[in-house]
C-alpha cells in the first residue's frame, strides 16, 4: 500500500537578506515618506508600507520585490508580514523608490518594468543626494503597458493623481503638498514643533492678557483713590 504524498506548505520569506537602505540618508527618507503617507491616509482604507516583500506569483516565493514606499488604495490598512498580490486582489497603486548608487540601474530598469507589468499606476523616483538622477525627482504614470513621464506643473512639482499629492523639491529637499489645497504634509516632528509653538504663543497671549488686566486694575485703583481724595477736599 503506497503512502500518501505529503504536500509541504509554501513558505514566503519575510526578508530577502538585503539591507534596508544603502545609507542613513536613504533610510531616513524612506522612513519619513512612509510616516507622512500613513499620517495623511490615517483612518482610511489605504495601506501604506515600504521595504516589505511583495509577492506576485502564487506558489513561487522567488517572485518578489521590495518597494521602498508603496500605497494600496481600497485596502485594509492592517499590518502585514508580506504583501501577496493574489491574496489582496490588487497590486499597489503607487510606488516610490529612494534611489542610490547601488539601486539606480534596477530602479530605472528591471523594477520599473516589473511595476508596469503588475499594473502599478504610478512610479516615482527620488535621489536625495542628487547624484544619480537628473532631475533628482521623477514621476511616471502608466499608459497602456508602459510608463510615461509626468510633466511638472507650473511650480516644478509632480502631481500624483493616485494619492492627491504634489511632490516638489524645495531647496533640494522633497516636500509633499495636498494637491487640492496646497497644504504641506508635515512630519511628526514638525507637527509636534508647531503644537509646541502654538502652546507657547497661547501662553504668551495669556500672560500678556494678565499683565494688561493687572495694569488696568492698578489704573482703576489710582483713579478711585484720586476720586476719593477730591471728594474729601470738597467736603471740607
HELIX and SHEET records of a PDB file:
HELIX    1   1 UNK A   24  UNK A   40  1                                  17    
HELIX    2   2 UNK A   85  UNK A   88  1                                   4    
HELIX    3   3 UNK A  104  UNK A  107  1                                   4    
HELIX    4   4 UNK A  110  UNK A  117  1                                   8    
HELIX    5   5 UNK A  188  UNK A  235  1                                  48    
SHEET    1   A 6 UNK A  46  UNK A  49  0                                        
SHEET    2   A 6 UNK A  69  UNK A  73 -1                                        
SHEET    3   A 6 UNK A  94  UNK A  98 -1                                        
SHEET    4   A 6 UNK A 122  UNK A 126  1                                        
SHEET    5   A 6 UNK A 137  UNK A 143 -1                                        
SHEET    6   A 6 UNK A 146  UNK A 149 -1                                        
SHEET    1   B 3 UNK A  64  UNK A  65  0                                        
SHEET    2   B 3 UNK A  54  UNK A  55 -1                                        
SHEET    3   B 3 UNK A  83  UNK A  84  1                                        
SHEET    1   C 3 UNK A 158  UNK A 160  0                                        
SHEET    2   C 3 UNK A 165  UNK A 170 -1                                        
SHEET    3   C 3 UNK A 173  UNK A 178 -1                                        
END                                                                             
